[in-house]
Amino acid sequence: MTVKPLLEVKHLKKYFPIKGGIFGRPVGEVKAVNDVSFEVYEGEVLGIVGESGCGKSTTGKALLRLTEPSDGEVIFEGRDVTKMSSEEMRKMRRDMQMIFQDPYASLNPRHNVGKILGEPLLVHGIGDKKDRAEKVKEILEIVGLSGDHASRYPHQFSGGQRQRIGIARALIVRPKLIVCDEPVSALDVSVQSQILNLMEDLQEEFKLTYIFIAHDLSVVKHISHRIGVMYLGKMVELSSKDNLYREPLHPYTQSLMSAVPEPDPDLKKERIILEGDVPSPSNPPSGCPFHTRCPKVMDMCKTEVPEFREIRDSHFAACHLYNEEEPAGQQIK
Amino acid sequence: MKKPVLEVNRLRTHFFTDNGEIPAVDDVSFHIEAGEVLGVVGESGCGKSVTSLSIMGLVPNPPGKIVGGEIIYRSEKTNSEEDLVTISRKKMRGIRGNQLAMIFQEPMTSLDPLFKIGFQITEGLRKHRNISKKAAHNKAVEMLQLVGIPRPHEVVNEYPHQLSGGMRQRVMIAIAMSSDPEVLIADEPTTALDVTIQAQILELMKKLNEEKGTAILLITHDLGVVAEICDRVVVMYSGKVVEQGSVRTILKDPKHPYTQGLIRSLPKLTERDERLYSIPGNVPKPGSILKGCRFAPRCPHVFDRCIKEDPELLQLEGEHLCRCFLYAEEGGVKDDSETTVGS
């Protein structure tokens, strides 16, 4: 791992207005992403997990400005993406690509695969027509399809094959960073492992950096080097995968991991069953967003927002339980 | 020994489409004992949902039709025995939602947005039990309490859109449980839910199974959920049962190459990483393979016979059944070391 991060996200925020009344004036805000900061290093896979509505997908989209961030900085290779003009941004997207969740909805049904894959090349002005056709053929073979699939249409493929096309489309411009938003959650179990293996191989071969967003902890654990856990628009814990699974610090991470059913009848886990539902992000609880469901809640959790800080060596968490502990690294006051 | 409460024998449900006759459920047999939780596992298109709809008499007709087999339901309460395939529609209406209840996959779309929660919970009761409005209302509150919904007195007068996904799934369970069914069919009850909510719902289903003795047929694709709650498992592939046995046997010592591959291809939370195993190829479309073993094109152990003949469901040990020629040679269990896929 190199010291300089490829991508630095600082205090990223995305608020969606809630419109109400007959004039459609904003009457409130949904704080989908509320002050999230993290770094991604070259060649690593950063996993982001969380339940529905925690803001993980919005974070992914905001990084590529597919949804305009409300505030904060996204620094990619030393340049702030959020301040770029749309023309600069368009060029930048050659280095930052995305793989989407739904392999059925993310491919244009009226274009054949050759056109779908050739379009990114066309947009970025890479090669002439013959070159592009050549490249499309090459990439199809890399993702495990065959070159003559280029003349077919998306409906002629199965879910797993479509996801391969989605990966090929992201990969064809040879990006440095790929944001993968739930790339395997729509797939069957036996196909899911094929796609995970493919993504791992590609990462090695092309020295890619992934931000891997998913709700399935087992999948995220399998592919990631570091993992960030999100809850209600905030990052609550961030650490290397081994540390996170060996010693989860935040009570939310602890309960999340204990709730995953394992296909092993002999495994007796101590299950922490959380009460209630995730609160609405339009009206998040005061203090720590998790205090309404936390089994270890204290008085101060209800009023004070815990700081996201380094508690152990490169193990970050936002929880008052560890206030007394000596911070391992530099303390951010 | 007591006879099973529900027995599915050689069930065949076909769909008649423009592209010909598609055998979605092809010769499926299994049974559920009273008070037992049976898991039916399989990937999309394996026929697990159509099996459950066939039991409930809810297969859309046309294009679907049960073309063979029987579904024997033995009620302990009324001490009767019925074949749900040939039963009259009127009689079926008396059983469905009363002794046989179902929870559907999508809590968002299975509740009627125009009716209050309380009304929807008691609809079945009013139909089947002839109880007063007041008693029905009280029953609804009681059911909501049972499934762990906070403020049941208020929720009973609310509409579905006012509830979250997990709460709606609880309401679905309350509806299904309100008539004290003998068999509860749950079709992917937790698939649309987050893991922490899934844990709550599974806990609730386990509790109802233990306290009320309701037999549960749980349809799922998640082997983790199966390990959590089921006693026995039926594994389906492309409309056929490929393996059947106790949870322990299926998860710890699977014999069918498909089950073995399926378990090995899961990323696990508690194990150290290595490269994931994957089954080559794709899940076949229902009806695309008509001759030989349905799994043959993806099977690592395929041999000539698999392509030519259809394997039978063989009995291995006790209740462990497996549909594979690997075990047919000596007419019994083959040595483990030869057949366990490359472990």
Chai-1 contact restraints between the chains, C-beta under 6 A:
chainA,res_idxA,chainB,res_idxB,connection_type,confidence,min_distance_angstrom,max_distance_angstrom,comment,restraint_id
A,E51,B,D194,contact,1.0,0.0,6.0,A-B,restraint_1
A,S52,B,D194,contact,1.0,0.0,6.0,A-B,restraint_2
A,S158,B,N282,contact,1.0,0.0,6.0,A-B,restraint_3
A,G160,B,N282,contact,1.0,0.0,6.0,A-B,restraint_4
A,D188,B,E43,contact,1.0,0.0,6.0,A-B,restraint_5
A,D188,B,S44,contact,1.0,0.0,6.0,A-B,restraint_6
A,D188,B,V283,contact,1.0,0.0,6.0,A-B,restraint_7
A,S190,B,L262,contact,1.0,0.0,6.0,A-B,restraint_8
A,S190,B,S265,contact,1.0,0.0,6.0,A-B,restraint_9
A,S190,B,I279,contact,1.0,0.0,6.0,A-B,restraint_10
A,S193,B,S265,contact,1.0,0.0,6.0,A-B,restraint_11
A,S193,B,L276,contact,1.0,0.0,6.0,A-B,restraint_12
A,S193,B,S278,contact,1.0,0.0,6.0,A-B,restraint_13
A,Q194,B,S278,contact,1.0,0.0,6.0,A-B,restraint_14
A,L196,B,L276,contact,1.0,0.0,6.0,A-B,restraint_15
A,N197,B,L276,contact,1.0,0.0,6.0,A-B,restraint_16
A,N197,B,S278,contact,1.0,0.0,6.0,A-B,restraint_17
A,S218,B,P267,contact,1.0,0.0,6.0,A-B,restraint_18
A,S218,B,L269,contact,1.0,0.0,6.0,A-B,restraint_19
A,V219,B,P267,contact,1.0,0.0,6.0,A-B,restraint_20
A,H222,B,P267,contact,1.0,0.0,6.0,A-B,restraint_21
A,A259,B,V195,contact,1.0,0.0,6.0,A-B,restraint_22
A,A259,B,T196,contact,1.0,0.0,6.0,A-B,restraint_23
A,A259,B,A199,contact,1.0,0.0,6.0,A-B,restraint_24
A,V260,B,V195,contact,1.0,0.0,6.0,A-B,restraint_25
A,V260,B,L269,contact,1.0,0.0,6.0,A-B,restraint_26
A,P261,B,G224,contact,1.0,0.0,6.0,A-B,restraint_27
A,P261,B,V225,contact,1.0,0.0,6.0,A-B,restraint_28
A,P261,B,E228,contact,1.0,0.0,6.0,A-B,restraint_29
A,E262,B,G224,contact,1.0,0.0,6.0,A-B,restraint_30
A,P263,B,L223,contact,1.0,0.0,6.0,A-B,restraint_31
A,P263,B,G224,contact,1.0,0.0,6.0,A-B,restraint_32
A,P263,B,A227,contact,1.0,0.0,6.0,A-B,restraint_33
A,P263,B,L251,contact,1.0,0.0,6.0,A-B,restraint_34
A,D264,B,A227,contact,1.0,0.0,6.0,A-B,restraint_35
A,P265,B,A227,contact,1.0,0.0,6.0,A-B,restraint_36
A,P265,B,V247,contact,1.0,0.0,6.0,A-B,restraint_37
A,P265,B,R248,contact,1.0,0.0,6.0,A-B,restraint_38
A,P265,B,L251,contact,1.0,0.0,6.0,A-B,restraint_39
A,I273,B,A199,contact,1.0,0.0,6.0,A-B,restraint_40
A,I273,B,Q200,contact,1.0,0.0,6.0,A-B,restraint_41
A,I273,B,E203,contact,1.0,0.0,6.0,A-B,restraint_42
A,L274,B,T196,contact,1.0,0.0,6.0,A-B,restraint_43
A,D277,B,S164,contact,1.0,0.0,6.0,A-B,restraint_44
A,D277,B,G166,contact,1.0,0.0,6.0,A-B,restraint_45
